[in-house]
Amino acid sequence: MKLIGGNVKIRTRPLFVALIAALAAIVFAAVAVASGGDAAHPQVLPARLVAPPELSAVTWDAQSSAFIQFQFDRGKVMSTATAAGGNTLTIRQGSAGHVWRTQSFTIPASATIRLNLATLPTASANAPDSWKAVPFTRLKNGMNVRIVQTGPVGGTLQIVRVDAQRADRNIPIPTAAG
């Protein structure tokens, strides 16, 4: 407490505490505004995922008594190449008409290639999905594909299956049933 000019007393400690509290409030408000997010980095999760081009999940595998990772990449076939060391599939990934990336995958000979026969032009209009194993050479530019990779969590993933169907139908992310 200080005496100023006789009888006037000013308490400096409460004034100092109030000043510090006001400064802290300004700093916290500035940080909150700055971290609110922008178009490239939204802070709110979507209500639902709509046609994600890539999705990864970890699940328990009772057969191996371990957690395993699945990754699903979806996109439109841009090119295919057949070689002795492995077949190459290049897809364009995106969602709602926006391209995310173009990526090439080396498809091992051990991977299963499946074609949805219900989506072929020769199929009837109400045909149920019918997947058939086909050779890699049946994949054509413009087809929609889903590439399934699996492996140990944090380890190297291996492509185990490629699902394909005609260009005007997206392949959904699989459900628990497959």
BADONU-323186 format. One record per atom (N, C-alpha, C): atom name; x, z, y. Coordinates in steps of 0.2 Angstrom, whole numbers, plus 5000, padded with zeros to 4 digits. Atoms other than C-alpha are relative to their C-alpha. Layout:
N
{'CA' {X Z Y}}
...
END
This chain:
178
{'N' {5004 5000 4994}}
{'CA' {5000 5000 5000}}
{'C' {5004 5000 5006}}
{'N' {4997 5000 4994}}
{'CA' {5006 4996 5017}}
{'C' {4996 5002 5006}}
{'N' {5003 4998 4994}}
{'CA' {5002 5002 5034}}
{'C' {5001 4995 5005}}
{'N' {4999 5005 4995}}
{'CA' {4999 4989 5047}}
{'C' {4998 5002 5007}}
{'N' {5002 4998 4993}}
{'CA' {4999 4994 5066}}
{'C' {4995 5006 5000}}
{'N' {5003 4994 4999}}
{'CA' {4993 5011 5064}}
{'C' {4995 5002 4994}}
{'N' {5005 4998 5005}}
{'CA' {4977 5014 5053}}
{'C' {4998 4995 4995}}
{'N' {5003 5005 5005}}
{'CA' {4974 4998 5044}}
{'C' {5005 5000 4994}}
{'N' {4996 4999 5007}}
{'CA' {4979 4999 5025}}
{'C' {4998 4993 4996}}
{'N' {5001 5006 5005}}
{'CA' {4981 4983 5014}}
{'C' {5003 5002 4994}}
{'N' {4998 4999 5007}}
{'CA' {4982 4985 4996}}
{'C' {5003 4993 4997}}
{'N' {4997 5006 5002}}
{'CA' {4995 4972 4990}}
{'C' {4999 4998 4992}}
{'N' {5000 5001 5007}}
{'CA' {4994 4974 4971}}
{'C' {4993 4996 4998}}
{'N' {5006 5003 5002}}
{'CA' {4975 4969 4969}}
{'C' {5000 4992 5003}}
{'N' {5000 5007 4997}}
{'CA' {4978 4954 4981}}
{'C' {5005 4996 4996}}
{'N' {4995 5003 5004}}
{'CA' {4994 4949 4970}}
{'C' {4996 4998 4994}}
{'N' {5003 5001 5006}}
{'CA' {4984 4950 4954}}
{'C' {4994 4995 5001}}
{'N' {5005 5005 4999}}
{'CA' {4969 4940 4961}}
{'C' {5003 4993 5001}}
{'N' {4996 5007 4999}}
{'CA' {4982 4926 4967}}
{'C' {5002 4997 4994}}
{'N' {4997 5003 5006}}
{'CA' {4990 4925 4950}}
{'C' {4994 4998 4995}}
{'N' {5006 5002 5004}}
{'CA' {4972 4924 4941}}
{'C' {4998 4994 5003}}
{'N' {5002 5007 4997}}
{'CA' {4967 4910 4953}}
{'C' {5005 4994 4998}}
{'N' {4995 5005 5002}}
{'CA' {4983 4901 4950}}
{'C' {5000 4998 4992}}
{'N' {5001 5001 5007}}
{'CA' {4981 4903 4931}}
{'C' {4994 4996 4998}}
{'N' {5006 5004 5001}}
{'CA' {4963 4896 4932}}
{'C' {5001 4993 5002}}
{'N' {4999 5007 4998}}
{'CA' {4969 4881 4941}}
{'C' {5004 4996 4995}}
{'N' {4995 5004 5005}}
{'CA' {4983 4877 4928}}
{'C' {4996 4999 4994}}
{'N' {5004 5001 5006}}
{'CA' {4971 4880 4914}}
{'C' {4995 4994 5001}}
{'N' {5005 5006 4998}}
{'CA' {4958 4868 4922}}
{'C' {5003 4993 5000}}
{'N' {4996 5006 5000}}
{'CA' {4971 4855 4925}}
{'C' {5002 4998 4992}}
{'N' {4998 5001 5007}}
{'CA' {4977 4856 4906}}
{'C' {4994 4997 4997}}
{'N' {5006 5002 5004}}
{'CA' {4959 4855 4900}}
{'C' {4998 4993 5002}}
{'N' {5002 5007 4997}}
{'CA' {4955 4839 4911}}
{'C' {5005 4995 4997}}
{'N' {4995 5005 5003}}
{'CA' {4972 4831 4905}}
{'C' {4999 4999 4993}}
{'N' {5000 5001 5007}}
{'CA' {4969 4834 4887}}
{'C' {4993 4998 4997}}
{'N' {5007 5002 5002}}
{'CA' {4951 4828 4887}}
{'C' {4999 4994 4996}}
{'N' {5001 5007 5004}}
{'CA' {4955 4811 4878}}
{'C' {4999 4994 5005}}
{'N' {5001 5007 4997}}
{'CA' {4954 4793 4883}}
{'C' {4997 4995 4995}}
{'N' {5002 5005 5005}}
{'CA' {4948 4777 4875}}
{'C' {5004 5000 4994}}
{'N' {4995 5001 5006}}
{'CA' {4964 4776 4864}}
{'C' {5000 5006 4996}}
{'N' {4999 4993 5004}}
{'CA' {4964 4795 4859}}
{'C' {4994 5004 5001}}
{'N' {5006 4996 4999}}
{'CA' {4946 4801 4858}}
{'C' {5001 5007 4997}}
{'N' {5000 4993 5003}}
{'CA' {4944 4820 4855}}
{'C' {4994 5002 4996}}
{'N' {5006 4999 5003}}
{'CA' {4927 4819 4847}}
{'C' {5000 4996 4993}}
{'N' {5001 5004 5007}}
{'CA' {4925 4814 4828}}
{'C' {4994 4996 5000}}
{'N' {5007 5004 5000}}
{'CA' {4912 4800 4825}}
{'C' {4995 5004 4995}}
{'N' {5005 4997 5004}}
{'CA' {4896 4805 4818}}
{'C' {5000 4998 4992}}
{'N' {4999 5002 5007}}
{'CA' {4899 4794 4803}}
{'C' {5005 4994 5000}}
{'N' {4995 5005 5001}}
{'CA' {4912 4781 4797}}
{'C' {4997 4994 4999}}
{'N' {5004 5006 5002}}
{'CA' {4906 4763 4798}}
{'C' {5006 4995 4999}}
{'N' {4996 5005 5002}}
{'CA' {4916 4750 4789}}
{'C' {5008 5001 5001}}
{'N' {4993 4999 4998}}
{'CA' {4933 4758 4790}}
{'C' {5005 4995 4996}}
{'N' {4996 5004 5003}}
{'CA' {4947 4746 4786}}
{'C' {5005 5003 4995}}
{'N' {4995 4996 5005}}
{'CA' {4958 4759 4777}}
{'C' {4997 5007 5000}}
{'N' {5002 4993 5001}}
{'CA' {4953 4776 4770}}
{'C' {5004 5003 4994}}
{'N' {4996 4997 5005}}
{'CA' {4964 4788 4760}}
{'C' {4996 5007 4998}}
{'N' {5003 4993 5003}}
{'CA' {4958 4803 4749}}
{'C' {5004 5003 4995}}
{'N' {4997 4996 5006}}
{'CA' {4965 4816 4738}}
{'C' {4995 5004 4996}}
{'N' {5005 4997 5005}}
{'CA' {4956 4822 4723}}
{'C' {5003 5003 4994}}
{'N' {4997 4997 5007}}
{'CA' {4959 4832 4707}}
{'C' {4998 4996 4995}}
{'N' {5001 5004 5006}}
{'CA' {4962 4823 4692}}
{'C' {5001 5004 4994}}
{'N' {5000 4996 5006}}
{'CA' {4957 4833 4676}}
{'C' {5005 4998 4995}}
{'N' {4996 5002 5006}}
{'CA' {4966 4822 4664}}
{'C' {5007 5001 5001}}
{'N' {4993 4999 4999}}
{'CA' {4983 4824 4672}}
{'C' {5001 5007 5003}}
{'N' {5000 4993 4997}}
{'CA' {4979 4842 4679}}
{'C' {5004 5000 5006}}
{'N' {4996 5000 4994}}
{'CA' {4986 4837 4696}}
{'C' {4995 4996 5005}}
{'N' {5003 5003 4995}}
{'CA' {4980 4831 4713}}
{'C' {5003 4993 5000}}
{'N' {4998 5007 5000}}
{'CA' {4981 4812 4715}}
{'C' {4997 4997 5007}}
{'N' {5002 5003 4993}}
{'CA' {4979 4801 4731}}
{'C' {4998 4993 4998}}
{'N' {5003 5006 5001}}
{'CA' {4968 4786 4732}}
{'C' {5001 4997 5008}}
{'N' {5000 5003 4993}}
{'CA' {4970 4773 4747}}
{'C' {4996 4994 4998}}
{'N' {5004 5006 5000}}
{'CA' {4958 4759 4750}}
{'C' {5001 4996 5006}}
{'N' {4999 5004 4994}}
{'CA' {4962 4745 4761}}
{'C' {4995 4994 4999}}
{'N' {5005 5005 5001}}
{'CA' {4949 4732 4765}}
{'C' {5001 4995 5006}}
{'N' {4999 5005 4995}}
{'CA' {4950 4716 4774}}
{'C' {4998 4993 4997}}
{'N' {5001 5007 5001}}
{'CA' {4948 4697 4774}}
{'C' {5007 4996 4998}}
{'N' {4994 5004 5002}}
{'CA' {4960 4686 4764}}
{'C' {5002 4995 5005}}
{'N' {4998 5005 4996}}
{'CA' {4971 4676 4775}}
{'C' {5005 4995 4996}}
{'N' {4996 5005 5004}}
{'CA' {4983 4669 4762}}
{'C' {5002 5004 4993}}
{'N' {4998 4998 5006}}
{'CA' {4989 4671 4744}}
{'C' {5006 4996 4998}}
{'N' {4994 5003 5002}}
{'CA' {5005 4667 4736}}
{'C' {5002 5002 4993}}
{'N' {4998 4998 5007}}
{'CA' {5010 4667 4717}}
{'C' {5007 4999 4999}}
{'N' {4993 5000 5001}}
{'CA' {5028 4671 4712}}
{'C' {5001 5003 4994}}
{'N' {4998 4997 5006}}
{'CA' {5037 4676 4697}}
{'C' {5001 5008 5001}}
{'N' {4999 4992 4998}}
{'CA' {5041 4694 4705}}
{'C' {4994 5003 5001}}
{'N' {5006 4997 4999}}
{'CA' {5023 4697 4709}}
{'C' {4996 4996 5005}}
{'N' {5005 5004 4996}}
{'CA' {5008 4689 4718}}
{'C' {5000 5004 5007}}
{'N' {5000 4997 4993}}
{'CA' {5007 4692 4737}}
{'C' {4993 4998 5003}}
{'N' {5007 5001 4997}}
{'CA' {4990 4694 4746}}
{'C' {5001 5003 5007}}
{'N' {5000 4998 4993}}
{'CA' {4989 4695 4765}}
{'C' {4993 5000 5002}}
{'N' {5007 4999 4997}}
{'CA' {4973 4702 4773}}
{'C' {5001 5002 5007}}
{'N' {5001 4997 4993}}
{'CA' {4967 4705 4790}}
{'C' {4995 5005 5000}}
{'N' {5004 4994 5001}}
{'CA' {4960 4722 4792}}
{'C' {4997 5001 5007}}
{'N' {5003 4999 4994}}
{'CA' {4948 4727 4806}}
{'C' {4993 5003 4999}}
{'N' {5007 4998 5000}}
{'CA' {4930 4733 4810}}
{'C' {4996 4998 5006}}
{'N' {5004 5002 4995}}
{'CA' {4916 4727 4820}}
{'C' {5003 4994 5004}}
{'N' {4997 5005 4996}}
{'CA' {4925 4711 4825}}
{'C' {5007 5001 5003}}
{'N' {4993 4998 4997}}
{'CA' {4941 4720 4831}}
{'C' {5005 5000 4994}}
{'N' {4994 5000 5004}}
{'CA' {4957 4716 4822}}
{'C' {5004 5006 5001}}
{'N' {4996 4994 5000}}
{'CA' {4967 4732 4817}}
{'C' {5007 4997 4999}}
{'N' {4993 5003 5002}}
{'CA' {4982 4723 4808}}
{'C' {4999 4995 4995}}
{'N' {4999 5004 5006}}
{'CA' {4987 4710 4796}}
{'C' {5006 5002 4996}}
{'N' {4995 4997 5005}}
{'CA' {4996 4716 4781}}
{'C' {5000 4996 4994}}
{'N' {4998 5003 5007}}
{'CA' {5004 4709 4765}}
{'C' {5001 5005 4995}}
{'N' {4999 4996 5006}}
{'CA' {5003 4717 4748}}
{'C' {5003 4996 4995}}
{'N' {4997 5003 5006}}
{'CA' {5013 4713 4733}}
{'C' {4996 5003 4994}}
{'N' {5005 4998 5005}}
{'CA' {5000 4714 4719}}
{'C' {5004 4999 4993}}
{'N' {4996 5000 5007}}
{'CA' {5009 4719 4702}}
{'C' {4995 4997 4995}}
{'N' {5004 5003 5006}}
{'CA' {5004 4710 4686}}
{'C' {4996 5005 4996}}
{'N' {5004 4995 5004}}
{'CA' {4997 4726 4679}}
{'C' {4993 5002 5004}}
{'N' {5006 4998 4996}}
{'CA' {4984 4727 4693}}
{'C' {4994 4996 4998}}
{'N' {5006 5003 5002}}
{'CA' {4966 4722 4689}}
{'C' {4997 4996 5006}}
{'N' {5004 5004 4995}}
{'CA' {4958 4708 4699}}
{'C' {4993 4999 4998}}
{'N' {5007 5000 5001}}
{'CA' {4939 4709 4700}}
{'C' {4997 4996 5005}}
{'N' {5004 5005 4996}}
{'CA' {4927 4696 4707}}
{'C' {4993 5003 4999}}
{'N' {5007 4999 5000}}
{'CA' {4909 4701 4711}}
{'C' {4996 4994 4999}}
{'N' {5004 5007 5002}}
{'CA' {4899 4687 4702}}
{'C' {4994 5000 5004}}
{'N' {5007 5000 4997}}
{'CA' {4883 4692 4711}}
{'C' {5001 4997 5007}}
{'N' {5000 5003 4993}}
{'CA' {4890 4686 4728}}
{'C' {5003 4993 5000}}
{'N' {4998 5007 5000}}
{'CA' {4895 4669 4722}}
{'C' {4994 4995 5002}}
{'N' {5006 5005 4998}}
{'CA' {4885 4654 4728}}
{'C' {4995 4998 4995}}
{'N' {5004 5002 5005}}
{'CA' {4879 4651 4711}}
{'C' {4995 5005 4997}}
{'N' {5004 4994 5002}}
{'CA' {4871 4668 4709}}
{'C' {4993 5000 5003}}
{'N' {5007 4999 4997}}
{'CA' {4853 4672 4711}}
{'C' {4999 5005 5005}}
{'N' {5000 4996 4994}}
{'CA' {4847 4680 4727}}
{'C' {5000 5007 4998}}
{'N' {5001 4993 5001}}
{'CA' {4843 4697 4719}}
{'C' {5004 5002 4994}}
{'N' {4996 4998 5006}}
{'CA' {4857 4698 4706}}
{'C' {5004 5006 5002}}
{'N' {4997 4994 4999}}
{'CA' {4864 4715 4704}}
{'C' {5008 4999 5000}}
{'N' {4993 5001 5001}}
{'CA' {4883 4718 4707}}
{'C' {5002 5000 4993}}
{'N' {4997 5001 5007}}
{'CA' {4893 4712 4692}}
{'C' {5007 4998 5001}}
{'N' {4993 5001 4999}}
{'CA' {4911 4714 4693}}
{'C' {5004 4997 4993}}
{'N' {4997 5003 5006}}
{'CA' {4922 4703 4681}}
{'C' {5007 4999 5002}}
{'N' {4993 5001 4999}}
{'CA' {4941 4703 4679}}
{'C' {5001 4993 5000}}
{'N' {4998 5007 5000}}
{'CA' {4948 4687 4684}}
{'C' {5008 4999 5002}}
{'N' {4993 5000 4998}}
{'CA' {4966 4680 4687}}
{'C' {5001 5000 5008}}
{'N' {4999 4999 4993}}
{'CA' {4974 4682 4704}}
{'C' {4999 4993 5004}}
{'N' {5001 5007 4997}}
{'CA' {4973 4663 4707}}
{'C' {4992 4999 5002}}
{'N' {5007 5001 4998}}
{'CA' {4954 4665 4709}}
{'C' {4998 5003 5007}}
{'N' {5001 4998 4993}}
{'CA' {4956 4674 4726}}
{'C' {5001 4995 5005}}
{'N' {5000 5006 4995}}
{'CA' {4953 4662 4740}}
{'C' {5000 5003 5007}}
{'N' {5000 4998 4993}}
{'CA' {4956 4663 4759}}
{'C' {4992 5001 5002}}
{'N' {5007 4999 4997}}
{'CA' {4941 4670 4768}}
{'C' {4996 5006 4996}}
{'N' {5004 4995 5004}}
{'CA' {4935 4682 4754}}
{'C' {5002 5007 5003}}
{'N' {4999 4993 4998}}
{'CA' {4933 4700 4758}}
{'C' {5003 5004 4993}}
{'N' {4997 4996 5006}}
{'CA' {4944 4712 4747}}
{'C' {5000 5007 5002}}
{'N' {4999 4993 4999}}
{'CA' {4946 4730 4744}}
{'C' {5006 5001 4995}}
{'N' {4994 4999 5004}}
{'CA' {4963 4735 4737}}
{'C' {5001 5007 4999}}
{'N' {5000 4993 5002}}
{'CA' {4964 4751 4728}}
{'C' {5007 5002 4997}}
{'N' {4993 4997 5002}}
{'CA' {4981 4761 4727}}
{'C' {4999 5007 4998}}
{'N' {5000 4993 5002}}
{'CA' {4984 4777 4718}}
{'C' {5007 5002 4998}}
{'N' {4994 4997 5001}}
{'CA' {4998 4789 4715}}
{'C' {5000 5007 5001}}
{'N' {5000 4993 4998}}
{'CA' {5004 4807 4717}}
{'C' {5000 5001 5007}}
{'N' {5001 4999 4993}}
{'CA' {5000 4815 4733}}
{'C' {5007 5001 5003}}
{'N' {4993 5000 4997}}
{'CA' {5015 4812 4745}}
{'C' {5005 4995 4997}}
{'N' {4995 5004 5003}}
{'CA' {5023 4800 4733}}
{'C' {4998 4992 5001}}
{'N' {5001 5007 4999}}
{'CA' {5023 4781 4731}}
{'C' {4993 4998 4997}}
{'N' {5007 5002 5002}}
{'CA' {5006 4773 4729}}
{'C' {5001 4993 4996}}
{'N' {5000 5007 5003}}
{'CA' {5004 4758 4717}}
{'C' {4993 4997 5000}}
{'N' {5006 5003 5000}}
{'CA' {4991 4745 4718}}
{'C' {4997 4999 4993}}
{'N' {5003 5000 5007}}
{'CA' {4979 4746 4703}}
{'C' {4995 4995 4999}}
{'N' {5005 5005 5001}}
{'CA' {4965 4735 4707}}
{'C' {4999 4997 5007}}
{'N' {5002 5003 4995}}
{'CA' {4959 4722 4719}}
{'C' {4993 4997 4999}}
{'N' {5007 5002 5001}}
{'CA' {4940 4719 4721}}
{'C' {4999 4995 5006}}
{'N' {5002 5005 4995}}
{'CA' {4934 4703 4730}}
{'C' {4993 4997 4999}}
{'N' {5007 5003 5000}}
{'CA' {4918 4695 4735}}
{'C' {5000 4995 5006}}
{'N' {5000 5005 4995}}
{'CA' {4912 4681 4746}}
{'C' {5001 5003 5007}}
{'N' {4998 4998 4993}}
{'CA' {4916 4681 4765}}
{'C' {4994 5003 5004}}
{'N' {5005 4997 4996}}
{'CA' {4899 4686 4771}}
{'C' {4997 5007 4998}}
{'N' {5002 4994 5002}}
{'CA' {4898 4702 4762}}
{'C' {5006 5005 5000}}
{'N' {4995 4995 5001}}
{'CA' {4909 4717 4765}}
{'C' {5000 5004 4994}}
{'N' {5000 4996 5005}}
{'CA' {4915 4727 4751}}
{'C' {5000 5008 5002}}
{'N' {5000 4993 4998}}
{'CA' {4910 4746 4753}}
{'C' {5006 5004 4998}}
{'N' {4996 4995 5003}}
{'CA' {4921 4760 4751}}
{'C' {4997 5003 4994}}
{'N' {5003 4997 5006}}
{'CA' {4918 4767 4734}}
{'C' {4997 5007 5000}}
{'N' {5003 4993 5000}}
{'CA' {4907 4782 4730}}
{'C' {5003 5003 4994}}
{'N' {4997 4996 5005}}
{'CA' {4911 4795 4718}}
{'C' {4999 4997 4993}}
{'N' {5001 5004 5007}}
{'CA' {4903 4784 4704}}
{'C' {5004 4994 4999}}
{'N' {4995 5005 5001}}
{'CA' {4916 4771 4707}}
{'C' {4999 4994 5005}}
END
